Every structure is written in C-alpha cells, then in structure tokens.
Amino acid sequence: MEHLNLPESEWRKRLSPEQFLVLREAGTERAFSGRFTDNKADGVYRCAGCQLELFDSDDKYDSGSGWPSFTRPIADDRISAHGDASHGMVRTEVRCARCDGHQGHVFPDGPPPTGLRYCINSVALEFRPRGDG
C-alpha cells in the first residue's frame, strides 16, 4: 500500500479543525458525541483523511463506551498499532495504515470472535452505505 505523506499545511486544508485534532494530533472526541456512535446502517467506514476502507458495519457493535466500536478492521494491513503511554495509562493506539491518521485505540475486552474492541473516533471516519460506489 502506498503511504500518503502530506505536509501539515495540506492536512489543515483537507480536514476540519476537529478532524485535524484527532487524525493528526491524536486528539479524542467526547464520549457519546460522535455521529457514528449509534449508526446501525449497513456499509463501510473509511478513513476521513485518505478514504481507505477501514471497518465494515458487520463488525460494529455497541460497546457502551461512547465511541463506535468494531471487533476487527476490514483487513489487518489497513490499521497499524502503536504503543501509547499517554494520559497515565498503557494502551494500543490504532492509525490508518495509509495516511498514519490517528483513529483511536484497541482493547482486549471485546466480544467473540476476536475478543478485541477497536474504539474509534467518529470524526476520524466517513461512512459509505453498502452499494454506493
């Protein structure tokens, strides 16, 4: 996969201020504030920074955490994992593999079949209903 590496000035042009904060500065939206937290539509979630397909609605579930949660990415090569010791805790940050945009974190407390909870910021995603080219 070709990596998308843009200067900060270009990211600021392409993204809203909230998207820039999350995707480029690893910020987090407030719990229960994101537009996709309760989305139950059938489709695919893409990175808001580069449009890479990251998550499928078939793998989305209600974790009660306040953020959209998924049991797995569409493919293992779509997400990169990184250690994160910020905020006084040890977590695993997940980023888009193409543009390195911060998506959220993955936790080992999800449901079967993976036991994982990809806790993702809505602002880092765009949703495309299935069947919309």
C-alpha positions as CSV (number, residue, x, y, z in Angstrom):
1,M,0.0,0.0,0.0
2,E,1.3,3.4,-0.9
3,H,1.8,5.7,2.0
4,L,0.2,9.2,1.9
5,N,2.6,11.7,3.4
6,L,1.4,15.3,3.2
7,P,2.8,18.4,4.9
8,E,0.8,19.8,7.9
9,S,-0.4,22.8,5.8
10,E,-2.1,20.4,3.3
11,W,-3.7,18.4,6.1
12,R,-5.1,21.6,7.5
13,K,-6.7,22.5,4.2
14,R,-8.2,19.0,3.7
15,L,-9.6,18.5,7.3
16,S,-11.9,20.3,9.6
17,P,-10.3,21.6,12.8
18,E,-11.8,18.7,14.7
19,Q,-10.6,16.2,12.2
20,F,-7.1,17.7,12.3
21,L,-7.0,17.5,16.1
22,V,-8.0,13.8,16.1
23,L,-6.3,12.5,12.9
24,R,-3.0,14.5,13.0
25,E,-2.6,15.3,16.7
26,A,-4.1,12.1,18.3
27,G,-7.0,14.0,20.0
28,T,-10.2,12.4,21.1
29,E,-13.8,13.4,20.7
30,R,-16.0,13.4,23.7
31,A,-17.8,10.1,24.5
32,F,-21.3,9.8,23.0
33,S,-20.7,12.9,20.9
34,G,-19.8,11.3,17.6
35,R,-22.2,10.9,14.7
36,F,-21.4,7.2,14.2
37,T,-21.7,6.0,17.8
38,D,-25.3,4.8,17.2
39,N,-25.1,4.3,13.4
40,K,-26.7,0.9,12.6
41,A,-26.7,1.3,8.8
42,D,-25.1,-1.3,6.5
43,G,-21.9,-0.1,4.9
44,V,-18.2,0.6,5.2
45,Y,-16.3,3.1,7.3
46,R,-13.4,4.9,5.7
47,C,-10.6,7.0,7.0
48,A,-11.6,10.6,6.9
49,G,-8.1,11.6,6.0
50,C,-7.4,9.4,2.9
51,Q,-10.6,7.4,2.2
52,L,-9.0,4.0,2.9
53,E,-11.7,1.4,3.8
54,L,-11.0,0.5,7.5
55,F,-14.1,-1.1,9.1
56,D,-17.2,-2.9,8.0
57,S,-20.6,-2.3,9.7
58,D,-20.9,-6.1,10.0
59,D,-18.1,-5.9,12.6
60,K,-19.6,-2.9,14.5
61,Y,-21.2,-3.4,17.9
62,D,-22.5,-1.3,20.8
63,S,-19.8,-1.5,23.5
64,G,-21.4,1.2,25.7
65,S,-18.1,3.1,25.6
66,G,-19.5,6.1,23.8
67,W,-17.4,5.6,20.6
68,P,-18.1,3.5,17.6
69,S,-16.6,0.0,18.3
70,F,-15.6,-2.7,16.0
71,T,-14.3,-6.3,16.5
72,R,-11.7,-6.0,13.7
73,P,-10.6,-3.9,10.7
74,I,-11.6,-4.9,7.2
75,A,-8.1,-6.3,6.7
76,D,-5.0,-6.5,9.0
77,D,-3.0,-4.3,6.7
78,R,-5.5,-1.3,7.0
79,I,-4.5,-0.4,10.5
80,S,-1.2,0.0,12.3
81,A,-0.8,-0.5,16.0
82,H,1.5,1.6,18.2
83,G,2.2,1.7,22.0
84,D,0.6,4.7,23.8
85,A,1.6,5.6,27.3
86,S,-0.1,9.0,27.4
87,H,-2.7,10.0,30.0
88,G,-1.1,7.8,32.7
89,M,-2.1,4.5,31.1
90,V,-0.7,2.0,28.7
91,R,-2.9,1.4,25.6
92,T,-2.5,0.4,22.0
93,E,-3.2,3.3,19.5
94,V,-4.5,2.4,16.1
95,R,-3.8,4.5,13.0
96,C,-4.7,4.3,9.3
97,A,-2.0,2.4,7.6
98,R,-2.1,4.7,4.5
99,C,-2.0,8.2,6.0
100,D,-1.0,7.5,9.6
101,G,-4.1,9.2,10.9
102,H,-5.0,8.5,14.5
103,Q,-8.2,6.5,14.7
104,G,-8.5,5.6,18.3
105,H,-7.4,2.6,20.4
106,V,-7.8,-1.2,20.5
107,F,-8.5,-3.0,23.8
108,P,-8.6,-6.8,24.6
109,D,-12.1,-6.6,26.1
110,G,-14.3,-7.1,23.0
111,P,-16.8,-9.8,22.1
112,P,-16.1,-13.0,20.2
113,P,-14.8,-13.9,17.7
114,T,-11.8,-11.7,18.2
115,G,-12.1,-10.5,21.8
116,L,-11.0,-7.1,20.6
117,R,-12.7,-3.7,20.8
118,Y,-11.5,-1.1,18.3
119,C,-12.7,2.1,19.9
120,I,-12.7,4.6,17.1
121,N,-13.4,8.4,16.9
122,S,-16.4,9.2,14.6
123,V,-14.6,12.3,13.4
124,A,-11.8,10.1,12.0
125,L,-14.3,8.2,9.9
126,E,-16.6,8.7,6.9
127,F,-19.4,6.2,6.2
128,R,-20.4,4.9,2.9
129,P,-23.7,2.8,2.7
130,R,-23.2,-0.6,1.0
131,G,-24.0,-0.3,-2.7
132,D,-22.9,3.3,-3.0
133,G,-20.0,3.1,-5.5
